[in-house]
Amino acid sequence: MNRPDLVSVPPSHAPSDLPPSVGSFAVHIPGVPDAELEPEPLDPAQIISGDPVVTGKVLWESPDGKQIRGIWQITPGVVTDTEANELFVVVSGRATIEVEDGPVLEVGPGDACILREGDRTRWTVHETLRKAYHISL
């Protein structure tokens, strides 16, 4: 089926590379499950238990720095965080995210999650969790 609303975008192109007339689209980024990530040390005050290690990789950032897309990973343990506006999809692993004065979110492969700016969270990572994310600052 020929659909004029679909656009094929090479993985090397960021959304900012597209002409302004392009609306919604999808970009396949090969290698997300096994991409090599860089260390992102945790503040020791965030660690409640275990020895969690965080790694990540920014795949795209808007020119004004207010939109960021990337891959993030954390190994098992329990940590706290204060969130930014974020949408993410879990690629692998499992965690329980407790939002202070809010819901308890059980996330695993294929789950999409939205966190609001200022949410104070407690992450209990059961299996090394890898996610693809979009953050709006």
PyMOL commands that set and color helices and strands:
alter all, ss='L'
color gray80, all
select helices_A, chain A and resi 15-17+32-34+44-46
alter helices_A, ss='H'
color red, helices_A
select strands_A, chain A and resi 38-39+47-50+54-61+67-74+77-82+85-99+104-107+112-115+120-136
alter strands_A, ss='S'
color yellow, strands_A
deselect
rebuild
show_as cartoon
